[in-house]
Amino acid sequence: MPRKFKAGDWVKVKGKLFAPKMQVIKYVPKKDPLLGFVDNDNYLECVWYKSGERRVEVFHQHKLVRMTETGGLFKTFKKNPELSFT
């Protein structure tokens, strides 16, 4: 199965309204408990910060959606252009 994301992408958990914005760190190998084989292409390690504390968790790539708005600790704001009629 092809990889959907790459390191540095910003993602969010599908279907959750208040899910945190997370950054993809890397793909991690995970052993399937039923079949016993190791899957290297479907599980992502993601990081986010809550109350100044770093949190890391592993998610299946089908449970995540890519965010169009990127950003991290340093957020940039676009200034609205000023209109002048003179």
Residue pairs with C-beta under 8 A, 6 or more apart in sequence:
1 41
1 42
2 41
3 27
3 41
3 61
4 61
4 64
4 66
5 11
5 24
5 44
5 61
5 64
5 66
6 24
7 24
7 25
7 26
8 23
8 24
9 23
9 24
9 66
10 21
10 22
10 23
10 24
10 66
10 67
10 69
10 70
10 71
11 21
11 22
11 23
11 24
11 44
11 46
11 64
11 65
11 66
11 67
12 19
12 20
12 21
12 22
12 64
12 65
12 67
13 19
13 59
13 63
13 64
13 65
14 63
14 64
14 65
20 48
20 50
21 48
21 67
21 69
21 71
22 46
22 47
22 48
23 46
23 47
23 48
23 72
24 44
24 45
24 46
25 44
25 45
25 46
25 47
25 56
26 44
26 45
27 40
27 41
27 42
27 43
27 44
27 45
28 43
28 44
28 45
28 58
29 38
29 39
29 40
29 43
30 38
30 39
30 42
30 43
30 58
31 37
31 38
31 39
32 38
32 39
42 60
42 61
42 62
43 58
43 59
43 60
43 61
44 58
44 59
44 60
44 61
44 64
45 56
45 57
45 58
46 56
46 57
46 58
46 59
46 64
47 54
47 55
47 56
48 55
49 55
49 73
